[in-house]
Amino acid sequence: MTRDPHAVVVTLNWNGKRDTLECLSSVRAIDYPSFEIVVVDNGSTDDSVPAIKVHFPGISVTETGQNLGYAGGNNVGMRYANQQGADYVLLLNNDTIVDRSLLTALARAARKLGDDA
């Protein structure tokens, strides 16, 4: 039996508590069997980080301590995913609500494209 490729969903937050909490609620409902979520907080000054930790205690939160911008924050998230041995990395804007089958569909497409290459 082959294992499902491991995916890491990276969500960047900067003072976006409400959007990020809604996004994380949808991501937590994903039906794919092998994934984790990391929130990269880009130096928020609101109460985003404590709220994320209270509402989603199992989700990794990496605090950059400063606003590294979109690319810089996502680079932090991709380094984390690499360290976790991710087969796939999904960069997801924090104002996104996803369908629960998103990762299953993306993994299926990636496998199919890999077979055709």
MARTIGU-423322 format. One record per residue (C-alpha): x, y, z. Coordinates in steps of 0.001 Angstrom, whole numbers, padded with zeros to 6 digits, always signed. Layout:
<atoms>
XYZ
...
</atoms>
This chain:
<atoms>
+000000+000000+000000
+001401+003405-000952
+001096+006355+001365
-000690+009549+000466
+001772+012339-000317
+002093+014731+002625
+000855+018276+002028
+001481+021430+004016
-000962+024314+003697
+000768+027643+004332
-001418+030610+005252
+000088+034044+005733
-001481+036340+008338
-000939+040006+008994
-003539+041611+011284
-006254+039518+009629
-007772+037665+012563
-011315+037348+011234
-010315+036261+007725
-007648+033882+008999
-009992+032184+011489
-012603+031655+008754
-009965+030329+006383
-008588+027923+008981
-012079+026622+009754
-012497+025620+006126
-009001+024157+005839
-009463+022040+008982
-012475+020403+007286
-010405+019166+004317
-010903+015434+003740
-007366+014680+002540
-005701+012176+004905
-002144+013550+005084
-001778+017281+005581
-000909+019886+008125
-001402+023618+008374
+001075+026325+009269
+000151+029949+009777
+003007+032371+009229
+002272+035534+011143
+003966+038487+009515
+004359+040691+012602
+000696+041265+013444
-000097+043905+016048
-003698+042833+016613
-004689+039762+018628
-004528+037401+015636
-001886+035057+017037
-003521+034439+020431
-006908+033944+018725
-005466+031416+016263
-003755+029513+019084
-006970+029405+021150
-009298+028384+018299
-006855+026029+016541
-004424+024642+019133
-003135+021892+016819
-002058+024258+014066
+001558+025410+013866
+002039+029151+014081
+005354+030682+013081
+005831+034293+014099
+008279+036267+011986
+008370+039240+014379
+008146+041663+011477
+006283+042155+008231
+008378+040336+005653
+005829+040994+002910
+003970+038404+000875
+007003+036676-000637
+009102+036788+002534
+006344+035378+004716
+005532+032618+002256
+009234+031753+001999
+009207+031168+005768
+006207+028869+005315
+007825+026956+002461
+010995+026433+004507
+008819+025021+007293
+007067+022706+004813
+010429+021539+003502
+011593+020755+007040
+008431+018696+007552
+009190+016624+004444
+006225+017942+002473
+005549+016393-000905
+003196+019257-001765
+002936+022842-000518
-000211+024908-000953
+000151+028657-000448
-003285+029854+000563
-004366+033455+001033
-005954+033962+004436
-009148+035381+002924
-009885+032099+001134
-012555+029555+002011
-011796+026134+000531
-013896+023135-000418
-013201+020115+001750
-012067+018090-001284
-009488+020644-002472
-006333+018724-001522
-007754+015397-002687
-008462+016889-006115
-005061+018611-006313
-003195+015441-005276
-005143+013393-007832
-004271+015897-010567
-000605+015961-009538
-000390+012167-009644
-002055+012097-013046
+000251+014767-014455
+003248+012969-012970
+002229+009765-014748
+001904+011595-018067
+005234+013414-017834
</atoms>
